[in-house]
Amino acid sequence: MQIGIFSQEANAKRAAAQLKTAGIASAIRTETAKGKTFWRVVAGPAASAADRAALLARIKGLGYPDAYAVSK
């Protein structure tokens, strides 16, 4: 699941910490596009479609309504 893309690393770290507190594994991926650095927060993995739906519901319940499933 992609939780969000952040322009400030501190905000990405805060989101990842919130997920960790909720018992959800996450990672922060640093990327650069057009000369700007940004941080993606992703959570998971989820083994099945049912697991993905449940994880997405939990994440949205934490205040990330724009979260969505990604394959990478």
matplotlib code that plots the C-alpha trace (Angstrom):
import matplotlib.pyplot as plt

x = [0.0, 1.2, 0.4, 1.7, 4.4, 6.0, 8.2, 9.7, 11.5, 10.2, 6.6, 7.4, 9.1, 6.1, 3.7, 5.9, 6.1, 2.3, 2.0, 4.5, 2.6, -0.5, 1.4, 1.7, 5.1, 6.2, 9.1, 10.3, 11.6, 13.6, 13.2, 14.1, 12.2, 12.9, 15.7, 13.5, 13.7, 10.6, 9.8, 7.2, 5.8, 4.6, 3.1, 2.7, 3.0, -0.4, -0.6, -4.1, -6.8, -8.7, -5.5, -5.0, -8.6, -8.2, -4.8, -6.2, -9.1, -6.9, -4.6, -7.5, -8.8, -5.5, -6.1, -4.7, -7.8, -5.7, -3.8, -4.0, -2.5, 0.8, 2.9, 6.3]
y = [0.0, 3.5, 5.7, 8.9, 10.9, 13.5, 16.5, 16.5, 13.5, 14.3, 13.9, 10.6, 9.4, 10.5, 8.6, 5.4, 5.7, 6.0, 2.8, 1.0, 2.0, 0.4, -2.8, -2.2, -2.9, 0.0, 1.4, 4.8, 5.0, 8.0, 9.0, 11.9, 13.4, 16.5, 17.4, 17.2, 14.6, 13.1, 10.3, 7.5, 5.6, 2.1, -0.5, -4.3, -6.8, -8.4, -11.9, -12.0, -9.7, -10.1, -9.2, -6.1, -4.9, -5.4, -3.6, -0.7, -0.3, -0.2, 2.4, 4.6, 4.3, 5.8, 9.0, 8.2, 8.3, 8.5, 5.2, 2.7, -0.7, -0.7, -3.6, -2.2]
z = [0.0, -0.7, 2.2, 0.7, -0.9, 1.2, 0.3, 3.8, 5.3, 8.8, 7.6, 6.0, 9.3, 11.3, 9.0, 9.2, 13.0, 13.2, 11.1, 13.3, 16.5, 14.9, 14.2, 10.4, 8.7, 6.5, 4.7, 3.5, 0.0, -1.1, -4.7, -6.9, -9.9, -11.8, -9.4, -6.3, -3.6, -2.1, 0.3, -0.3, 2.6, 1.7, 3.9, 3.6, 2.1, 1.9, 0.7, -0.7, -2.0, 1.3, 3.2, 1.0, 1.6, 5.3, 5.4, 3.3, 5.6, 8.6, 7.0, 5.9, 9.5, 10.7, 8.6, 5.2, 3.0, -0.2, 0.4, -2.4, -3.4, -5.3, -6.6, -5.8]

ax = plt.figure().add_subplot(projection="3d")
ax.plot(x, y, z, "-o")
ax.set_aspect("equal")
plt.show()
